[in-house]
Amino acid sequence: MNVLNLIGLLSGLALFLYGISLMGDGLSKVAGDRLQKVLYQLTSNPFKGILLGIGVTALIQSSSATSVMAIGFVNSGLMQFHEAISIILGSIVGTSITGWIVSLSALNQGEGILMVFSTTFITGVLAVIGIFLYKFSKKPMQNHLGSILLGLAVLLFGMNAMSSAVTPLRENPAFIALLTRFSNPLLGILVGIVFTAIIQSSAAAVGILQALSMTGTLSFAETYPIILGIAVGGALPVLLSATGASLNARRTALIHLMIDIFGAVFCGAVFYAVNAAHPFAFMGAAMNPVRIAALNTVFRIVTVLVLTPFIRTLGKLACAIMKEKPEKAADTEPAGDWDLLDERFISHPAIAIEQSRIVVCSMAAHTQANLEVAVELLHDYSEEGFREVQELEDTVDRYEDKIGTYLVRISSSELTQLQNEDLYRFLHAITDLERISDHATNISENAKELHDKEIVLSPDALEELKVMEAAVREVVTLALRALTEQDPESAHMVEPLEELIDNLSDEMKNRHVARLQKGLCTLQHGFVFNDLITNFERISDHCSNIAVAMIELEQDAFDTHNYVDNLIARKDEEFSRYFQKFADMYHLD
């Protein structure tokens, strides 16, 4: 093999790996997100889990990526440990599908009309159609389809380049002697493990083995142990992905390695034991891409069939190997749903955004709880309640930091229009939620001042505050329902109530000035009272921001102030109806 052949082999390998990546990315964008979301509905039924693992892996063309997703689900608490095992079993079978795609490269023979079945013809057609869809179509789905076809064309072209580069080796005595050594099971398995660990892809390792088989010098005896080793080497990327994850997530990664090792040991031991007793006639048979694809698939199916009844046992064994250690209290972080924002999901936007939605809803619940506790302090103050408000405020701040950082990272991915809208809504909402919590904290401080200084508001002022409190509770409930349940009707009800709260605020301030002039209240009363009204009014403003952002997305209009100004200026029938409804509910006597 000369230098040109070596360069041809390496360039073919580079194109082959890039083709797999390009095709997998395109498949994931076309249908992968749908299957990824189905993983949320996984039950404890192992059969369903295996089928899902096969389906997702077949689409994203990577068993490692599927296992990494499963690890992410376990790490964030969305999936039970034993449920992830069935997903991993399915991914082990699903990754063998790539070998069947690669086997198309064996279609090189034929003349006349049969030329349409040759790799050269198929690669050319795929490339032409793919580049046309990718460059000239304005529809995202067709762009992704073009990416899939281009990836497949590049994969096949790379495969042919590797095959051409190794063709001279069929007559090379040193190469033939080297292959003969691989018939030693232990050496062949070791070669498969090391090679797969280096290129980080079991599907690619099988593809390269298929390219070598085109020399006609690779026999079954040499291929079989390498296939076993490739399975074990494919677990390395999964193990690396679990670094820093929770204990159960690390156990899930260990399960992947255990399954691959068991499959190699079991299938190897049974096969070679039977062969020793009754030698197989096909051990010297020449292998080709189709036969290698079939061998790889059969080996993986056998592994899964044998291990499926022992899913629980595998889980117990992993727990025994990785025992739980008591954690020091000082090392633990305050509990929060932000653990759902797993970095492993960043490359899968559909899952990452769904996780973000769950955490935003949790942040909204904490924000509303903070307001409820703060308002209650106005009527029944306690130091315990005051501390609870401060703790909730710290939690909401952490939510904003965690979610904001995560959403910005998601934004660097290629997103659909709907995903971009979700991202905009969440980014917009978390700032307003944090500000609502800030004003709840201010209210708690007002309550503390009233308690510590023994300030007693007049009966009229207290009655007015109760009306304002009820209206603000209502507007917060509507805004958060609109956000968490994506309820457009609730969103449209927020602005009329927000304007009513503004009117109530102005009227309450005027009434308080009148009480000051009559000597019924003091300036000290006035400062606290005005602070409370201002905080309530600001809370309703932030509720308006949340609702208006949702309405903007619904109407494809992104000018908040212009929308609100036009809405109030129009005073359309819907706005007036809601405004009157709330005016009847919340009014000052």
LUMSE-445914 format. One line per 3 residues: number of its first residue (from 1); their letters; for each residue x, y, z of C-alpha. Coordinates in Angstrom, 2 decimals, always signed. Layout:
N
NUM> a> X Y Z  ...
// end
This chain:
589
1> mnv> +0.00 +0.00 +0.00  +1.61 +3.28 -1.12  +1.15 +6.83 +0.21
4> lnl> -1.63 +7.64 -2.27  -3.59 +4.60 -1.17  -3.17 +5.63 +2.48
7> igl> -4.38 +9.16 +1.74  -7.30 +7.71 -0.19  -8.18 +5.49 +2.76
10> lsg> -8.06 +8.35 +5.27  -10.02 +10.74 +3.04  -12.61 +8.03 +2.42
13> lal> -12.85 +7.45 +6.17  -13.32 +11.19 +6.76  -16.10 +11.39 +4.17
16> fly> -17.70 +8.22 +5.53  -17.82 +9.59 +9.10  -19.09 +12.98 +7.88
19> gis> -21.78 +11.27 +5.80  -23.06 +9.36 +8.83  -23.14 +12.58 +10.86
22> lmg> -24.87 +14.59 +8.12  -27.46 +11.90 +7.46  -28.14 +11.44 +11.18
25> dgl> -28.60 +15.17 +11.74  -31.05 +15.39 +8.86  -33.02 +12.38 +10.04
28> skv> -33.17 +13.77 +13.55  -34.56 +17.09 +12.32  -37.17 +15.43 +10.12
31> agd> -38.55 +12.92 +12.58  -36.16 +12.49 +15.48  -37.80 +15.15 +17.68
34> rlq> -41.13 +13.35 +17.46  -39.63 +10.06 +18.59  -37.57 +11.78 +21.29
37> kvl> -40.76 +13.25 +22.77  -42.37 +9.82 +22.78  -39.72 +8.78 +25.30
40> yql> -41.60 +10.89 +27.85  -44.50 +8.46 +27.60  -42.38 +5.41 +28.29
43> tsn> -44.02 +2.92 +30.61  -42.42 +0.15 +32.61  -43.11 -2.24 +29.72
46> pfk> -39.65 -3.38 +28.52  -40.94 -4.28 +25.06  -42.09 -0.70 +24.42
49> gil> -38.79 +0.62 +25.68  -36.81 -1.63 +23.35  -38.93 -0.61 +20.35
52> lgi> -38.49 +3.06 +21.20  -34.74 +2.58 +21.53  -34.59 +0.92 +18.13
55> gvt> -36.74 +3.62 +16.50  -34.86 +6.60 +17.91  -31.45 +5.07 +17.15
58> ali> -32.47 +4.19 +13.59  -33.43 +7.81 +12.99  -30.56 +9.63 +14.65
61> qss> -28.04 +6.98 +13.51  -26.26 +6.78 +16.83  -26.74 +4.36 +19.68
64> sat> -24.46 +6.54 +21.79  -26.75 +9.55 +21.31  -29.80 +7.49 +22.29
67> svm> -28.07 +6.18 +25.40  -26.91 +9.69 +26.29  -30.52 +10.86 +26.07
70> aig> -31.58 +8.03 +28.36  -28.84 +9.00 +30.81  -30.10 +12.57 +30.69
73> fvn> -33.66 +11.45 +31.46  -32.46 +9.41 +34.44  -30.22 +12.24 +35.63
76> sgl> -33.13 +14.70 +35.58  -35.55 +12.26 +37.21  -37.87 +11.92 +34.21
79> mqf> -37.13 +8.25 +33.71  -36.70 +5.42 +36.16  -33.40 +3.58 +36.16
82> hea> -34.89 +0.25 +35.00  -36.84 +1.97 +32.20  -33.61 +3.34 +30.72
85> isi> -32.20 -0.20 +30.47  -34.83 -1.19 +27.89  -34.05 +1.96 +25.87
88> ilg> -30.36 +1.01 +25.83  -31.17 -2.55 +24.74  -33.17 -1.12 +21.83
91> siv> -30.37 +1.25 +20.85  -27.94 -1.67 +20.62  -30.12 -3.23 +17.90
94> gts> -30.99 +0.08 +16.23  -27.38 +0.99 +15.52  -26.95 -2.08 +13.29
97> itg> -29.29 -0.50 +10.70  -26.42 +1.73 +9.52  -24.60 -1.41 +8.35
100> wiv> -27.46 -2.28 +6.02  -27.36 +1.22 +4.53  -23.60 +0.89 +4.01
103> sls> -24.11 -2.49 +2.30  -25.56 -0.58 -0.66  -21.93 +0.03 -1.61
106> aln> -21.73 -3.65 -2.64  -23.96 -2.87 -5.63  -21.16 -2.23 -8.12
109> qge> -21.89 -4.80 -10.77  -24.24 -4.61 -13.69  -24.35 -3.42 -17.26
112> gil> -27.01 -1.72 -19.34  -30.24 -1.26 -17.45  -28.71 -2.93 -14.38
115> mvf> -26.38 +0.06 -14.01  -29.19 +1.90 -12.22  -28.55 -0.43 -9.28
118> stt> -24.84 +0.38 -9.07  -23.41 +2.45 -6.24  -22.06 +5.04 -8.65
121> fit> -25.48 +5.65 -10.15  -27.29 +5.66 -6.79  -24.71 +8.01 -5.24
124> gvl> -24.98 +10.41 -8.16  -28.79 +10.51 -8.08  -28.83 +11.01 -4.31
127> avi> -26.28 +13.81 -4.53  -28.11 +15.69 -7.31  -31.53 +15.46 -5.64
130> gif> -30.05 +16.21 -2.24  -28.17 +19.37 -3.27  -31.23 +20.63 -5.16
133> lyk> -33.48 +20.25 -2.11  -30.83 +21.56 +0.27  -29.92 +24.69 -1.70
136> fsk> -33.07 +25.69 -3.55  -36.06 +24.57 -1.48  -37.58 +27.17 +0.85
139> kpm> -39.32 +24.60 +3.03  -37.30 +23.50 +6.09  -38.58 +19.91 +5.85
142> qnh> -37.33 +19.61 +2.28  -33.99 +21.19 +3.29  -33.60 +18.50 +5.94
145> lgs> -34.55 +15.80 +3.42  -31.85 +17.18 +1.13  -29.39 +16.95 +4.01
148> ill> -30.31 +13.28 +4.52  -29.78 +12.45 +0.84  -26.49 +14.36 +0.72
151> gla> -25.32 +12.56 +3.84  -26.16 +9.19 +2.32  -24.38 +10.14 -0.91
154> vll> -21.27 +11.28 +0.97  -21.36 +8.10 +3.09  -21.50 +5.85 -0.01
157> fgm> -18.82 +7.90 -1.78  -16.54 +7.64 +1.25  -17.20 +3.91 +1.42
160> nam> -16.21 +3.50 -2.23  -13.07 +5.59 -1.65  -12.03 +3.35 +1.24
163> ssa> -12.78 +0.24 -0.78  -10.70 +1.49 -3.71  -7.83 +2.40 -1.39
166> vtp> -7.67 -1.05 +0.20  -8.18 -3.03 -3.03  -4.40 -3.44 -3.61
169> lre> -4.18 -5.13 -0.21  -5.93 -8.25 -1.50  -2.61 -9.39 -2.95
172> npa> -0.42 -8.12 -0.12  +1.02 -11.10 +1.86  +1.69 -8.96 +4.95
175> fia> -1.93 -7.73 +5.06  -3.30 -11.25 +4.60  -1.03 -12.50 +7.38
178> llt> -2.25 -9.70 +9.65  -5.91 -10.59 +9.01  -5.17 -14.21 +9.78
181> rfs> -4.04 -13.18 +13.28  -7.46 -11.61 +13.87  -8.98 -15.09 +13.76
184> npl> -7.60 -15.39 +17.29  -10.76 -14.44 +19.24  -9.01 -12.48 +21.99
187> lgi> -6.87 -10.49 +19.57  -9.82 -9.81 +17.25  -12.00 -8.60 +20.13
190> lvg> -9.18 -6.36 +21.40  -8.69 -4.82 +17.95  -12.43 -4.14 +17.67
193> ivf> -12.53 -2.48 +21.10  -9.51 -0.24 +20.51  -10.49 +0.78 +16.99
196> tai> -14.08 +1.65 +17.98  -12.91 +3.55 +21.07  -10.66 +5.67 +18.83
199> iqs> -13.29 +6.65 +16.24  -16.10 +6.87 +18.86  -18.71 +5.14 +16.70
202> saa> -19.61 +1.45 +16.50  -21.64 +2.04 +13.31  -18.62 +3.64 +11.63
205> avg> -16.34 +0.81 +12.82  -18.66 -1.76 +11.24  -18.73 +0.33 +8.06
208> ilq> -14.94 +0.36 +7.84  -14.90 -3.40 +8.38  -17.38 -3.66 +5.49
211> als> -14.99 -1.65 +3.32  -12.13 -4.03 +4.15  -14.34 -6.98 +3.27
214> mtg> -14.48 -5.77 -0.33  -10.90 -6.95 -0.77  -12.28 -10.49 -0.55
217> tls> -9.61 -11.42 +1.98  -11.70 -11.10 +5.16  -13.18 -14.38 +6.37
220> fae> -15.89 -15.11 +8.93  -13.29 -16.34 +11.45  -11.55 -12.94 +11.34
223> typ> -14.73 -10.85 +11.23  -16.69 -12.37 +14.09  -14.37 -11.46 +17.01
226> iil> -13.89 -7.94 +15.64  -17.68 -7.48 +15.59  -17.78 -8.57 +19.24
229> gia> -15.06 -6.07 +20.12  -16.76 -3.25 +18.23  -19.85 -3.70 +20.42
232> vgg> -17.80 -3.30 +23.60  -15.82 -0.31 +22.26  -19.06 +1.49 +21.40
235> alp> -19.84 +1.91 +25.10  -16.93 +4.33 +25.70  -18.70 +7.52 +24.47
238> vll> -21.65 +6.65 +26.71  -19.42 +6.22 +29.74  -17.77 +9.57 +29.07
241> sat> -21.15 +11.29 +28.77  -22.09 +10.22 +32.31  -19.20 +12.08 +33.90
244> gas> -20.54 +14.39 +36.60  -24.07 +12.97 +36.37  -26.18 +11.57 +39.21
247> lna> -25.55 +8.12 +40.64  -28.43 +6.51 +38.72  -27.29 +8.19 +35.50
250> rrt> -23.79 +6.75 +35.97  -25.36 +3.37 +36.65  -27.28 +3.70 +33.37
253> ali> -24.02 +4.27 +31.48  -22.49 +1.28 +33.26  -25.46 -0.82 +32.13
256> hlm> -24.58 -0.02 +28.52  -21.06 -1.34 +29.05  -22.32 -4.40 +30.95
259> idi> -24.74 -5.31 +28.15  -22.03 -5.01 +25.50  -19.53 -7.03 +27.54
262> fga> -22.10 -9.71 +28.31  -23.11 -9.91 +24.64  -19.50 -10.33 +23.55
265> vfc> -18.70 -12.90 +26.25  -21.93 -14.90 +25.88  -22.08 -14.99 +22.08
268> gav> -18.33 -15.56 +21.87  -18.26 -18.35 +24.45  -21.28 -20.21 +23.04
271> fya> -20.11 -19.86 +19.45  -16.52 -20.98 +20.02  -17.59 -23.79 +22.37
274> vna> -19.91 -25.23 +19.73  -17.28 -24.68 +17.05  -14.73 -26.60 +19.14
277> ahp> -17.10 -29.55 +19.43  -18.41 -29.44 +15.85  -16.31 -27.14 +13.63
280> faf> -18.39 -24.85 +11.43  -17.80 -25.17 +7.72  -18.33 -21.44 +7.11
283> mga> -15.42 -20.21 +9.27  -13.28 -19.67 +6.16  -16.08 -18.16 +4.06
286> amn> -15.27 -14.77 +2.52  -17.25 -11.87 +3.97  -18.86 -8.99 +2.11
289> pvr> -20.75 -5.87 +3.31  -24.14 -7.60 +3.32  -22.90 -10.58 +5.30
292> iaa> -21.18 -8.32 +7.84  -24.39 -6.26 +8.25  -26.34 -9.47 +8.82
295> lnt> -23.77 -10.85 +11.29  -23.76 -7.59 +13.26  -27.57 -7.47 +13.43
298> vfr> -27.98 -11.12 +14.43  -25.36 -10.79 +17.17  -27.09 -7.73 +18.63
301> ivt> -30.58 -9.23 +18.43  -29.38 -12.37 +20.23  -27.82 -10.23 +22.97
304> vlv> -31.07 -8.32 +23.49  -33.26 -11.43 +23.44  -31.10 -13.11 +26.07
307> ltp> -30.92 -10.08 +28.37  -34.49 -8.75 +28.14  -35.87 -11.09 +30.84
310> fir> -33.08 -9.96 +33.17  -33.56 -6.18 +33.05  -34.24 -5.98 +36.79
313> tlg> -31.23 -8.19 +37.49  -29.00 -5.92 +35.42  -30.25 -2.95 +37.43
316> kla> -29.51 -4.69 +40.74  -26.05 -5.67 +39.54  -25.27 -2.08 +38.52
319> cai> -26.45 -0.88 +41.94  -24.22 -3.44 +43.62  -21.20 -2.28 +41.62
322> mke> -21.93 +1.43 +42.12  -23.12 +1.66 +45.70  -24.77 +4.77 +47.02
325> kpe> -22.62 +6.85 +49.29  -24.09 +9.21 +51.90  -23.57 +12.79 +50.79
328> kaa> -22.49 +15.52 +53.13  -25.16 +18.08 +53.81  -22.74 +20.90 +53.08
331> dte> -22.15 +19.56 +49.57  -25.79 +19.36 +48.59  -27.40 +22.10 +46.52
334> pag> -30.90 +23.36 +47.41  -33.51 +21.21 +45.70  -34.98 +22.62 +42.53
337> dwd> -36.49 +21.48 +39.25  -33.59 +23.07 +37.41  -31.93 +19.64 +37.59
340> lld> -34.18 +18.82 +34.62  -32.09 +21.20 +32.50  -29.56 +18.55 +31.56
343> erf> -26.76 +19.61 +29.21  -27.12 +16.31 +27.35  -30.40 +17.59 +25.88
346> ish> -28.91 +20.72 +24.28  -28.24 +18.81 +21.06  -31.89 +17.66 +21.08
349> pai> -33.87 +20.97 +21.11  -37.32 +19.37 +21.31  -36.43 +17.70 +24.60
352> aie> -34.46 +20.69 +25.91  -37.37 +23.07 +25.31  -39.85 +20.66 +26.89
355> qsr> -37.59 +20.44 +29.93  -37.42 +24.24 +30.01  -41.21 +24.45 +29.91
358> ivv> -41.49 +22.19 +32.95  -38.96 +24.27 +34.88  -40.56 +27.58 +33.87
361> csm> -43.89 +26.26 +35.17  -42.18 +25.36 +38.44  -40.65 +28.83 +38.63
364> aah> -44.10 +30.33 +38.09  -45.52 +28.22 +40.94  -42.75 +29.37 +43.29
367> tqa> -43.35 +32.97 +42.28  -47.08 +32.75 +42.97  -46.41 +31.01 +46.29
370> nle> -44.05 +33.81 +47.27  -46.72 +36.43 +46.59  -49.32 +34.51 +48.59
373> vav> -47.04 +34.23 +51.63  -46.05 +37.91 +51.39  -49.67 +39.13 +51.20
376> ell> -50.65 +36.92 +54.14  -47.96 +38.64 +56.24  -49.90 +41.91 +55.92
379> hdy> -52.69 +40.39 +57.99  -50.87 +37.82 +60.13  -47.17 +38.66 +60.41
382> see> -44.61 +36.08 +61.57  -40.83 +35.90 +61.38  -41.14 +32.39 +59.99
385> gfr> -43.30 +33.64 +57.12  -40.88 +36.52 +56.48  -37.96 +34.08 +56.23
388> evq> -39.99 +31.88 +53.90  -40.45 +34.82 +51.52  -36.69 +35.44 +51.48
391> ele> -36.00 +31.78 +50.79  -38.56 +31.66 +47.99  -37.04 +34.81 +46.50
394> dtv> -33.59 +33.18 +46.50  -35.08 +30.10 +44.83  -36.79 +32.16 +42.13
397> dry> -33.50 +34.00 +41.48  -31.76 +30.67 +41.00  -34.50 +29.57 +38.60
400> edk> -33.99 +32.69 +36.50  -30.24 +32.16 +36.35  -30.46 +28.45 +35.52
403> igt> -33.25 +28.74 +32.95  -31.84 +31.86 +31.29  -28.42 +30.28 +30.80
406> ylv> -29.96 +27.08 +29.48  -32.27 +28.86 +27.03  -29.39 +30.91 +25.62
409> ris> -27.49 +27.69 +24.99  -30.51 +26.18 +23.23  -30.75 +29.24 +20.99
412> sse> -27.44 +28.31 +19.35  -29.11 +25.19 +17.89  -31.14 +25.10 +14.70
415> ltq> -34.75 +25.50 +15.83  -38.14 +25.28 +14.18  -40.46 +28.29 +14.19
418> lqn> -42.51 +26.79 +17.02  -39.38 +26.12 +19.07  -38.20 +29.69 +18.53
421> edl> -41.57 +30.96 +19.75  -41.33 +28.83 +22.89  -37.81 +30.11 +23.48
424> yrf> -38.95 +33.72 +23.12  -41.90 +33.21 +25.47  -39.80 +31.56 +28.17
427> lha> -36.98 +34.10 +27.99  -39.53 +36.89 +28.17  -41.42 +35.32 +31.07
430> itd> -38.60 +34.42 +33.46  -37.55 +38.06 +33.85  -41.10 +39.13 +34.71
433> ler> -41.52 +36.19 +37.10  -38.35 +37.19 +38.92  -39.54 +40.80 +39.16
436> isd> -42.92 +39.69 +40.55  -41.04 +37.76 +43.22  -38.96 +40.88 +43.96
439> hat> -42.12 +42.91 +44.56  -43.49 +40.12 +46.77  -40.31 +40.50 +48.83
442> nis> -40.92 +44.25 +49.02  -44.45 +43.58 +50.28  -43.05 +41.30 +53.00
445> ena> -40.70 +44.10 +54.06  -43.66 +46.48 +54.20  -45.43 +43.95 +56.41
448> kel> -42.36 +43.73 +58.65  -42.24 +47.52 +58.95  -45.92 +47.64 +59.90
451> hdk> -45.32 +44.97 +62.53  -42.04 +46.28 +63.95  -43.19 +49.91 +64.17
454> eiv> -46.66 +48.88 +65.32  -48.29 +50.89 +62.55  -52.01 +50.26 +62.25
457> lsp> -53.70 +51.31 +59.01  -57.15 +52.82 +59.14  -60.15 +50.51 +58.52
460> dal> -60.81 +52.24 +55.18  -57.22 +51.71 +54.05  -57.35 +48.05 +55.05
463> eel> -60.59 +47.49 +53.10  -59.11 +49.14 +50.04  -55.99 +46.98 +50.30
466> kvm> -58.14 +43.84 +50.41  -59.77 +44.83 +47.12  -56.34 +45.48 +45.56
469> eaa> -54.96 +42.20 +46.91  -57.85 +40.23 +45.41  -57.46 +41.91 +42.02
472> vre> -53.69 +41.32 +41.96  -54.10 +37.68 +42.95  -56.56 +37.32 +40.06
475> vvt> -54.25 +38.94 +37.49  -51.31 +36.79 +38.61  -53.42 +33.65 +38.34
478> lal> -54.58 +34.59 +34.84  -51.08 +35.47 +33.61  -49.48 +32.33 +34.98
481> ral> -52.29 +30.17 +33.63  -51.78 +31.75 +30.22  -48.05 +30.99 +30.46
484> teq> -48.09 +27.48 +31.88  -51.16 +26.17 +30.08  -50.70 +28.29 +26.92
487> dpe> -54.25 +29.54 +27.42  -54.96 +32.44 +25.02  -58.28 +33.32 +26.66
490> sah> -56.58 +33.93 +30.01  -53.93 +36.01 +28.25  -56.59 +38.26 +26.71
493> mve> -58.19 +38.80 +30.14  -55.00 +40.13 +31.74  -54.77 +43.57 +30.09
496> ple> -58.31 +44.72 +31.01  -57.69 +43.69 +34.63  -54.28 +45.36 +34.61
499> eli> -55.87 +48.65 +33.50  -58.49 +48.30 +36.25  -55.68 +47.80 +38.80
502> dnl> -54.01 +50.99 +37.52  -57.31 +52.82 +38.05  -57.69 +51.32 +41.54
505> sde> -54.15 +52.41 +42.35  -54.82 +56.02 +41.35  -58.11 +56.11 +43.25
508> mkn> -56.56 +54.58 +46.40  -53.77 +57.14 +46.39  -56.28 +59.98 +46.04
511> rhv> -58.38 +58.61 +48.87  -55.32 +58.29 +51.08  -54.37 +61.92 +50.44
514> arl> -57.90 +62.90 +51.49  -57.49 +60.91 +54.72  -54.18 +62.63 +55.40
517> qkg> -55.82 +66.03 +54.94  -58.53 +65.05 +57.41  -55.96 +63.82 +59.94
520> lct> -57.24 +60.23 +59.80  -53.79 +58.96 +58.75  -50.21 +60.10 +59.32
523> lqh> -47.31 +60.50 +56.89  -45.80 +57.32 +58.29  -48.98 +55.48 +57.32
526> gfv> -48.82 +57.14 +53.94  -45.30 +55.98 +53.05  -46.06 +52.32 +53.77
529> fnd> -49.48 +52.46 +52.10  -48.08 +54.03 +48.92  -45.26 +51.47 +48.79
532> lit> -47.77 +48.65 +48.99  -49.93 +50.11 +46.23  -46.87 +50.66 +44.02
535> nfe> -45.68 +47.08 +44.48  -49.14 +45.69 +43.67  -49.35 +47.88 +40.59
538> ris> -45.89 +46.81 +39.39  -46.83 +43.16 +39.82  -49.83 +43.65 +37.53
541> dhc> -47.54 +45.38 +35.00  -45.29 +42.31 +34.84  -48.36 +40.08 +34.48
544> sni> -49.33 +42.24 +31.52  -45.87 +41.72 +29.99  -46.24 +37.93 +30.24
547> ava> -49.71 +37.91 +28.68  -48.88 +40.40 +25.92  -45.82 +38.36 +24.89
550> mie> -48.10 +35.37 +24.35  -50.60 +37.41 +22.36  -47.79 +38.83 +20.25
553> leq> -46.69 +35.32 +19.32  -50.27 +34.41 +18.49  -50.65 +37.43 +16.21
556> daf> -47.04 +37.57 +14.89  -46.65 +41.12 +16.24  -43.61 +41.90 +18.39
559> dth> -44.04 +45.48 +19.58  -45.32 +45.25 +23.14  -45.90 +48.95 +23.81
562> nyv> -47.55 +49.51 +20.43  -49.84 +46.53 +21.00  -50.92 +47.70 +24.45
565> dnl> -51.44 +51.30 +23.31  -53.56 +50.19 +20.36  -55.53 +47.78 +22.53
568> iar> -56.43 +50.42 +25.11  -57.13 +53.02 +22.41  -59.50 +50.69 +20.57
571> kde> -61.31 +49.47 +23.67  -62.79 +46.72 +21.53  -65.80 +44.69 +22.56
574> efs> -63.78 +41.90 +24.20  -61.61 +44.33 +26.16  -64.63 +46.33 +27.36
577> ryf> -66.53 +43.19 +28.34  -63.67 +41.87 +30.47  -62.97 +45.29 +31.96
580> qkf> -66.59 +45.68 +33.08  -66.62 +42.14 +34.48  -63.59 +42.88 +36.67
583> adm> -64.87 +46.34 +37.59  -67.99 +44.71 +39.03  -65.83 +42.27 +41.01
586> yhl> -63.16 +44.66 +42.31  -64.38 +48.12 +43.24  -63.92 +50.50 +46.15
589> d> -66.98 +51.30 +48.25
// end
